[in-house]
Amino acid sequence: MGVTLESLENFKQNDLSQFVPSKDDVQILEILLITLVSLFALKEKFEDKEEEWQMIARKAKGYLKTKGIVKVEPLFKKIENP
């Protein structure tokens, strides 16, 4: 089946909402989702060009760590297999 908008919305509500202090802070939740999906897409679609996007990924992972997301791989699995 793959990744769908519905599966990403479920992922956002079920898995990412725990990293946002307030349920009302929709903007941070959206930024977390976009950041994770972007990293996932880079890894899945452009793995052979990792040297080109490695610095961007490092910065994105640094941001995610400030929000409490230390490891992205488990979340990638949830994106890939909803």
C-alpha positions in Angstrom: 0.0 0.0 0.0 2.8 2.5 0.9 2.7 5.9 2.4 -0.6 7.8 2.0 -1.8 11.1 3.3 -4.2 9.3 5.6 -1.3 7.1 7.0 0.8 10.3 7.5 -2.1 12.0 9.3 -2.5 8.9 11.6 1.2 8.9 12.2 1.2 12.5 13.1 -1.7 12.1 15.6 -0.6 8.7 17.1 3.2 8.9 17.1 4.3 12.5 16.8 1.8 14.2 19.1 3.8 12.9 22.2 6.7 15.2 21.3 4.5 18.4 21.3 3.8 19.8 24.8 0.4 21.1 23.9 -2.2 19.5 21.7 -3.0 23.0 20.4 0.5 23.5 19.0 -0.4 22.3 15.5 2.4 24.2 13.9 5.2 22.4 15.7 3.5 19.1 15.0 3.3 19.9 11.3 7.0 20.9 11.3 8.0 17.6 12.9 6.0 15.7 10.3 7.5 17.6 7.4 11.0 17.2 8.8 10.6 13.5 9.3 9.0 12.9 5.9 11.7 14.9 4.2 14.4 12.9 5.8 12.6 9.7 5.0 12.3 10.7 1.3 16.0 11.6 1.1 16.9 8.3 2.6 14.5 6.3 0.4 14.8 8.1 -2.9 18.3 9.5 -2.9 20.3 7.1 -0.8 23.0 7.0 -3.6 23.5 10.7 -3.2 23.8 10.8 0.6 27.0 12.8 0.5 25.1 15.6 -1.1 22.3 15.9 1.5 24.2 14.7 4.6 24.6 18.2 6.0 20.9 18.9 5.6 20.0 15.7 7.3 22.4 16.4 10.2 20.7 19.8 10.8 17.2 18.3 10.6 18.1 15.5 13.1 19.6 18.2 15.4 16.2 20.0 15.3 14.3 16.8 16.0 16.6 16.1 19.0 15.6 19.5 20.5 12.0 18.2 20.3 12.8 14.9 22.0 13.2 12.7 18.9 16.6 11.1 19.4 16.3 8.3 16.8 14.5 8.7 13.5 14.8 5.1 12.3 12.0 3.7 14.4 9.7 6.5 13.2 10.8 5.8 9.6 9.5 2.2 10.1 6.2 3.6 11.2 6.0 5.8 8.2 6.8 3.0 5.9 4.6 0.4 7.5 1.5 2.2 8.9 
